[in-house]
Amino acid sequence: MTITDSIRQLNGPIFVFGASGFIGANLFEQLFAVRKDVYALTHDATKAWRLKLLNVPAENIVHCDIVSDNSIKSVFETYKPKTIFNLAAYGAYSKQKNIGLTYETNVLGTVNILDNCTPDMVYIHAGSSSEYGFNCTAPKETDRVEPNSHYAVSKVSAAYVLEFYARVHSLNTLNLRLYSIYGGWEEPDRLIPRLVEEAQQGKYPPLVSPDISRDFVYIDDCVSAFVQAALRVKGSGISGRSYNVATGQKTTMRDLAAVTRQTFGIQTEPVWGSMPNRGWDLSDWYGDPTAIQTDLGWRATTDLTTGLRKTAEWQTANQYAERVIPAFQTPTLNPVITPIIACYKDAQAIPYMYERLVKTFNEMKVRYEIIFVNDNSPDNTDEVLEQICAKDPNVIAIKHSRNFGSQSAFLSGMEIATGDAVVLMDGDLQDPPEIIPKFYEKWQEGYDVTYGVRVQREMPAWLEVFYKGFYRIFKNMSYINIPADAGDFSLIDRKVVRELVALPETEQFLRGLRAWVGFRQTGVDYVRPERMFGVSTNNWRKNIAWARKAIFSFSFVPLELMVYAGFALTGLSILGILWQILAKFFFFPDTPAGLSTVIILVMFFGGINLLGISFLGEYISKIFEESKKRPKFIRTLVRQGSKVYKTAAEINTLVEQRNSK
């Protein structure tokens, strides 16, 4: 039976947890090529570049955090899977050093998935040959495991968890202990991809000791093992067991170099020890595949020479240097976008905002982190956000102690955001999420800030004329180039976000500060729709206050006008005095000393004085506010997935942790 026939026999729908990883991406790719009821579940922020390059349809990518039971429960209820492959793991690579996350992902994550499985489902788990640890010389599955790292301990624990659920809850589970899997979609900085890449140029990469050994299994054989396990486990009496996915052949680094030399015709000699040995490098690390051959009828059919050739062919077919390596190395090719939504009396609109944002980001094939800032809204915004956070760990909800205003809400979210870029949005859906792809295109072109330009507003014509008129007056008065008809709705690169958050001003006008910090900026035209729900919280008084804040924050024209008016009126007064003298004594001797003239002049100059004092007062009040150094906002709660941070100490620690990312 071919692999295609075997895939067709699997019960669907099919889940592939960890589909953004090396083996998960290959498994998903081969399953999806045969059938479309296959879903890639991912929450790994460092690996999603593979799914983007695979051009997976948005509807087949499901965001799920296996550490959150609510997240898993939600996707199980929605898609009702029958076959589950779990390849999600953390801690296998030296750069993955968070021990707590290693156990959370590999043990708690496994428990959470199994808790949602039923006896009519099939669950196949990606274990690791590192479970054997020090006992690494061709161990049988019944031999003692001697883990030699936290990662190995966590994978052993997961294996026992599977056995427990198989015996106690009658689940159909198997643990596949994978040896050194290699092939397409492996990280470019790993041994075999680098070896093949360098070998095609006639040289070797840096190598560890020549006596270090591996048991190399080509990725297609590994995928076949997962499919066979899913087909054989049900009703076979083997549920809960572990199996070695291995060739049984010990291959030292010296052997690997020799095969590579023969395959690619390398003339140079390898430099042994040019790369330091890793903690898991052992001299006799290979497996015994007897049990999997007997029980599942699986054996590795791709020899090392063929596997290396296939890997080279894959690199050529996928434009390795031009496409794969840049996607792996360059974050902007696989970014995290963080929309920050300022919410006040927007409870009805928030669920629609969330759904439209997720749909937009899935279609864009980018990862997301959504931050809703509840600026002490008097409606049920808190309850709505709690429900969204419970089902999506990529959503963060912040609550303020009082209504500080949208500018403070944006800054509060920007301080916590970890995305490569943020998008500032109002919570009333007047900033359409569907415009974000246009922002993203400009960002990819190299622009650090892309702002929305409101070419039309769905509002009464006279009110639109008022807004357009103000923006043009403000643009001409400002001492920096602030674009007309551009509000807060914008995509801002992380380096610009850092500068904005670091600004010490208490009273912020972000669209002005956004222009003030500089960087490369451009605009995108869009039509600003009416609110979907409720009525605007803006009124004439608030609009005038916004205008005052803008003008007195970014313009000295009012003061300049008073200077010019002072000079002009002083000059007119001198001319008036001269005219009065000349008229009285030379031209019009009967000119009366009029009381009305005095009253008009007094009122005129008095009005000018009051206006000048009021202008000075505006600037002085700003100085007064800034001198107080009050915080721009106070957070009372931050919710991320199922985790809730309530105390000031917890929230401050969270902010510090996220700022260090």
WOSUL-V854548 format. One record per residue. N is the residue number from 0. OMEGA is omega in whole degrees, -180 to 180 (* if undefined). Layout:
n | omega
N | OMEGA
N | OMEGA
This chain:
n | omega
0 | 180
1 | 178
2 | 178
3 | 178
4 | -180
5 | -180
6 | 179
7 | -177
8 | 180
9 | 175
10 | 180
11 | 0
12 | -177
13 | 175
14 | 171
15 | 175
16 | -178
17 | -178
18 | 178
19 | 179
20 | -175
21 | -176
22 | 179
23 | -180
24 | 178
25 | 179
26 | 180
27 | -177
28 | -178
29 | 177
30 | -175
31 | 178
32 | -177
33 | -176
34 | -173
35 | 178
36 | -180
37 | -175
38 | 178
39 | 179
40 | -174
41 | 169
42 | -178
43 | -173
44 | -176
45 | -172
46 | -172
47 | 179
48 | -180
49 | -180
50 | 178
51 | 180
52 | 176
53 | 180
54 | -180
55 | 178
56 | -176
57 | -177
58 | 179
59 | 175
60 | -179
61 | 178
62 | -177
63 | 177
64 | -174
65 | 176
66 | 180
67 | 178
68 | 179
69 | 180
70 | -180
71 | -180
72 | -178
73 | -177
74 | 176
75 | 179
76 | -177
77 | -171
78 | 178
79 | -177
80 | 176
81 | 177
82 | -177
83 | 172
84 | -180
85 | 177
86 | 178
87 | -179
88 | 177
89 | 175
90 | -178
91 | -177
92 | -177
93 | -180
94 | 179
95 | -169
96 | -178
97 | -175
98 | 179
99 | 180
100 | 177
101 | -180
102 | 179
103 | -177
104 | -170
105 | -179
106 | -179
107 | 178
108 | 178
109 | 178
110 | -178
111 | 179
112 | -178
113 | 177
114 | -178
115 | 177
116 | 177
117 | -176
118 | 178
119 | 179
120 | 175
121 | -180
122 | 179
123 | -171
124 | 175
125 | 174
126 | -177
127 | 175
128 | 178
129 | 176
130 | 179
131 | 175
132 | -177
133 | 178
134 | -166
135 | -176
136 | 178
137 | -180
138 | 169
139 | -178
140 | 180
141 | 180
142 | -179
143 | 174
144 | -179
145 | -174
146 | -177
147 | 177
148 | 176
149 | 179
150 | -180
151 | 178
152 | -179
153 | 180
154 | 174
155 | 179
156 | 179
157 | 179
158 | 177
159 | 176
160 | 178
161 | -180
162 | 178
163 | -178
164 | 178
165 | -177
166 | -173
167 | -175
168 | 175
169 | 178
170 | 178
171 | -175
172 | 172
173 | 178
174 | 180
175 | -180
176 | -173
177 | 173
178 | -172
179 | 179
180 | 179
181 | 178
182 | -178
183 | 180
184 | 174
185 | -180
186 | -178
187 | -179
188 | 178
189 | -171
190 | -173
191 | 178
192 | 179
193 | -180
194 | -179
195 | 180
196 | -179
197 | -177
198 | 179
199 | 176
200 | 175
201 | -180
202 | 178
203 | 171
204 | 173
205 | -176
206 | 177
207 | -179
208 | -178
209 | -177
210 | 176
211 | -176
212 | 177
213 | 170
214 | -171
215 | 179
216 | -179
217 | -171
218 | -180
219 | 176
220 | 179
221 | 178
222 | 178
223 | 179
224 | 179
225 | -179
226 | 179
227 | 179
228 | -179
229 | -179
230 | -172
231 | -169
232 | -173
233 | 176
234 | -176
235 | -178
236 | -178
237 | -176
238 | 179
239 | -177
240 | 174
241 | 180
242 | 178
243 | 173
244 | -172
245 | 176
246 | -174
247 | -177
248 | 177
249 | 179
250 | 178
251 | 177
252 | 177
253 | 177
254 | -179
255 | 179
256 | -180
257 | 178
258 | 180
259 | 178
260 | -178
261 | -176
262 | -173
263 | 177
264 | -180
265 | -179
266 | -177
267 | 179
268 | 177
269 | 177
270 | -176
271 | 179
272 | 178
273 | 173
274 | -178
275 | 176
276 | 176
277 | -176
278 | -178
279 | 179
280 | -179
281 | -173
282 | -179
283 | -175
284 | 175
285 | -170
286 | 176
287 | -176
288 | -175
289 | -175
290 | -178
291 | 176
292 | -178
293 | -172
294 | -175
295 | -180
296 | -179
297 | 170
298 | 178
299 | -177
300 | -177
301 | 178
302 | -173
303 | -180
304 | 179
305 | -180
306 | 178
307 | 178
308 | 180
309 | 178
310 | 178
311 | 178
312 | 179
313 | 180
314 | 179
315 | -177
316 | -176
317 | 178
318 | -170
319 | -176
320 | -175
321 | -171
322 | -173
323 | -177
324 | 177
325 | 179
326 | 179
327 | -172
328 | -171
329 | -177
330 | -176
331 | 175
332 | 179
333 | -169
334 | 167
335 | 177
336 | -178
337 | 171
338 | 176
339 | -173
340 | 176
341 | -173
342 | 172
343 | -176
344 | -178
345 | -174
346 | -179
347 | -176
348 | -172
349 | 179
350 | 178
351 | 177
352 | -179
353 | -178
354 | -179
355 | 177
356 | -179
357 | 178
358 | -180
359 | -177
360 | 176
361 | 178
362 | 179
363 | -176
364 | 176
365 | 177
366 | -176
367 | 172
368 | -175
369 | 179
370 | 173
371 | 179
372 | 177
373 | -176
374 | -180
375 | 180
376 | -177
377 | 180
378 | -176
379 | 179
380 | -179
381 | -178
382 | 179
383 | -179
384 | 178
385 | 180
386 | -180
387 | 179
388 | -178
389 | -178
390 | -178
391 | -179
392 | 177
393 | -179
394 | 177
395 | 178
396 | 179
397 | 176
398 | 179
399 | -177
400 | 175
401 | 179
402 | -180
403 | -179
404 | -174
405 | -178
406 | 177
407 | 178
408 | 178
409 | -180
410 | 178
411 | 178
412 | -179
413 | -180
414 | -178
415 | -174
416 | 176
417 | -178
418 | 176
419 | 175
420 | 176
421 | 175
422 | 179
423 | -175
424 | 170
425 | -175
426 | -176
427 | 179
428 | 172
429 | 172
430 | -171
431 | 177
432 | -177
433 | 177
434 | -176
435 | 177
436 | 178
437 | 174
438 | -176
439 | 179
440 | 180
441 | 178
442 | 178
443 | 177
444 | 176
445 | 178
446 | -179
447 | 178
448 | 173
449 | -176
450 | 178
451 | 178
452 | -176
453 | -180
454 | 178
455 | 176
456 | 176
457 | -177
458 | 177
459 | -175
460 | -177
461 | -180
462 | 177
463 | 177
464 | 179
465 | -180
466 | -179
467 | 179
468 | 180
469 | -177
470 | -179
471 | 176
472 | -179
473 | -180
474 | -179
475 | -179
476 | -172
477 | 178
478 | 171
479 | -176
480 | 178
481 | -175
482 | 179
483 | 175
484 | 179
485 | 178
486 | -179
487 | -177
488 | -175
489 | 171
490 | -174
491 | 179
492 | -175
493 | -178
494 | 176
495 | 178
496 | 179
497 | -179
498 | -180
499 | -180
500 | -177
501 | -179
502 | -173
503 | -174
504 | 178
505 | -180
506 | -171
507 | 171
508 | -164
509 | -178
510 | 174
511 | 179
512 | 178
513 | 177
514 | -176
515 | -176
516 | 176
517 | -173
518 | -176
519 | -173
520 | 175
521 | -178
522 | 175
523 | -179
524 | 173
525 | 177
526 | -179
527 | -177
528 | 174
529 | 175
530 | 177
531 | -179
532 | 172
533 | 180
534 | -178
535 | 176
536 | 176
537 | 173
538 | -178
539 | -178
540 | 180
541 | 178
542 | 178
543 | 178
544 | 177
545 | -180
546 | 179
547 | -179
548 | -179
549 | -174
550 | -175
551 | 175
552 | -172
553 | 178
554 | 172
555 | -178
556 | 178
557 | 178
558 | 179
559 | 178
560 | 179
561 | 177
562 | 180
563 | 180
564 | 179
565 | 178
566 | -177
567 | -178
568 | 176
569 | 178
570 | 179
571 | 179
572 | 179
573 | 178
574 | 179
575 | 179
576 | 179
577 | 179
578 | -179
579 | -180
580 | -178
581 | -180
582 | -176
583 | -172
584 | -175
585 | -170
586 | -176
587 | -176
588 | -177
589 | -180
590 | -178
591 | 174
592 | -169
593 | 178
594 | -178
595 | 179
596 | 179
597 | -179
598 | -179
599 | -179
600 | 179
601 | -179
602 | -179
603 | -180
604 | 176
605 | 177
606 | 178
607 | 179
608 | 180
609 | 179
610 | 178
611 | 179
612 | -180
613 | 176
614 | 177
615 | 180
616 | 178
617 | -179
618 | 179
619 | 179
620 | 177
621 | 177
622 | -179
623 | -180
624 | -178
625 | -178
626 | -179
627 | 179
628 | 175
629 | 178
630 | -179
631 | -179
632 | 174
633 | 178
634 | 176
635 | -178
636 | 171
637 | -179
638 | 177
639 | -175
640 | 179
641 | -179
642 | -180
643 | 178
644 | -173
645 | -176
646 | 180
647 | -180
648 | 179
649 | -178
650 | 179
651 | 177
652 | 178
653 | -180
654 | 180
655 | -180
656 | -178
657 | 178
658 | -178
659 | -178
660 | *
